[in-house]
Amino acid sequence: MGELRFIIINIFTFCFIIACNKIVSKSQLLFKDCKIYSNKEIFTGKYEFYRGDNYVISYVVKGELKDEKTYKNDILLMEKIYYECNNGYQKDYDLAGNKISEGSFILNKRVGEWKYFTNDSIYFVKY
């Protein structure tokens, strides 16, 4: 009896994990007042879309965007970590995977001091 319960719990856990990791298309979601909804419910999970030839995947918790990564040909080009609606920290990479810049953004615009990495040097630019 205990073995059957163990198997049922493992099957349920596996199905739950698979269901939670489902990636939906951005077109299936509603964006309103800095919250993300799916079928009129607060969304938690991942969504994807294409911006030109770049693939973007975003992670949402309780309707709030937390992380967004942009790829081109399976190479990470940009990573954004959101602290709140349209505000956070961004890292940019070149096609070889080298970090080329990083800094904060507010309302999706660069603010404060940004670091730029070129030829073994770091340059600082104030926005």
matplotlib code that plots the C-alpha trace (Angstrom):
import matplotlib.pyplot as plt

x = [0.0, 2.8, 4.5, 1.4, 1.0, 4.6, 4.1, 0.9, 2.6, 5.5, 3.2, 1.2, 4.4, 5.8, 2.6, 2.5, 6.0, 5.4, 2.2, 4.0, 6.8, 4.5, 5.5, 2.7, 2.7, 2.7, -0.4, -2.4, -1.8, -3.3, -1.1, -2.9, -1.6, 1.7, 0.0, -0.1, -3.3, -4.2, -7.9, -8.8, -6.6, -3.2, -0.6, 2.4, 4.8, 6.8, 5.8, 7.7, 7.6, 9.8, 11.2, 12.5, 14.8, 15.4, 13.7, 12.5, 11.4, 10.0, 9.3, 6.3, 5.3, 1.8, 1.3, 4.6, 7.4, 10.6, 13.1, 13.4, 16.1, 16.7, 18.4, 19.6, 20.6, 20.6, 23.1, 22.1, 22.0, 20.3, 19.0, 16.7, 15.9, 12.8, 12.4, 9.1, 7.1, 9.5, 12.3, 15.3, 18.8, 20.0, 23.0, 23.9, 26.1, 27.7, 27.3, 30.4, 28.8, 31.0, 29.3, 29.3, 27.3, 25.2, 23.2, 19.9, 16.8, 13.6, 10.6, 12.7, 15.3, 18.9, 19.5, 22.4, 25.9, 26.3, 29.4, 30.6, 33.2, 35.5, 39.1, 39.9, 38.6, 35.6, 34.0, 31.4, 28.6, 26.2, 22.6]
y = [0.0, 2.4, 1.7, 2.5, 5.8, 6.6, 5.9, 8.0, 10.9, 10.8, 10.7, 13.7, 15.6, 14.9, 16.0, 19.2, 20.1, 19.5, 21.6, 24.5, 24.5, 25.0, 28.0, 30.0, 32.4, 36.1, 36.5, 34.3, 36.8, 40.1, 42.9, 45.5, 48.0, 46.2, 42.8, 39.8, 37.7, 34.5, 33.7, 36.5, 35.0, 36.4, 34.5, 32.6, 30.8, 31.5, 33.1, 33.4, 35.5, 36.6, 40.1, 40.1, 37.1, 37.2, 34.7, 36.2, 34.1, 35.7, 34.4, 35.8, 35.3, 36.2, 38.5, 40.3, 40.1, 38.9, 37.9, 38.2, 36.7, 37.4, 34.9, 34.8, 31.5, 30.0, 32.7, 34.9, 38.5, 40.2, 39.5, 41.7, 41.2, 43.2, 44.6, 46.1, 47.2, 48.3, 48.8, 46.6, 45.5, 44.6, 42.8, 42.8, 40.2, 40.0, 37.0, 35.4, 35.4, 38.2, 40.8, 44.2, 46.3, 46.3, 48.7, 49.7, 50.8, 52.7, 52.7, 50.6, 53.5, 53.4, 55.3, 55.8, 54.5, 51.8, 49.7, 49.1, 46.3, 46.7, 45.5, 44.5, 47.9, 49.0, 52.3, 54.0, 56.1, 58.1, 58.4]
z = [0.0, 0.9, -2.4, -4.4, -2.5, -3.3, -7.0, -7.2, -5.4, -7.8, -10.9, -9.5, -8.8, -12.3, -14.0, -11.8, -12.8, -16.5, -16.3, -14.5, -17.1, -20.1, -22.2, -23.8, -26.6, -25.7, -27.9, -25.5, -22.6, -21.6, -20.4, -18.2, -15.6, -15.3, -14.6, -16.9, -17.2, -18.9, -19.3, -16.9, -14.2, -12.9, -14.9, -13.5, -15.9, -19.0, -22.3, -25.6, -28.7, -31.6, -32.0, -35.6, -35.8, -32.0, -29.6, -26.3, -23.3, -20.2, -16.7, -14.7, -11.1, -9.9, -12.9, -12.5, -15.1, -13.3, -16.0, -19.7, -22.0, -25.7, -27.9, -31.5, -32.9, -29.3, -28.2, -25.2, -26.3, -23.5, -20.0, -18.0, -14.4, -13.3, -9.8, -10.6, -13.7, -16.5, -13.9, -13.3, -14.4, -17.9, -19.3, -23.0, -24.8, -28.2, -30.6, -29.1, -25.6, -24.2, -21.9, -23.6, -21.2, -18.0, -15.9, -14.6, -16.4, -15.4, -17.7, -20.1, -20.5, -19.3, -16.1, -13.8, -14.5, -17.1, -17.7, -21.2, -21.8, -24.8, -25.5, -21.9, -20.7, -18.8, -19.7, -17.5, -19.0, -16.9, -18.2]

ax = plt.figure().add_subplot(projection="3d")
ax.plot(x, y, z, "-o")
ax.set_aspect("equal")
plt.show()
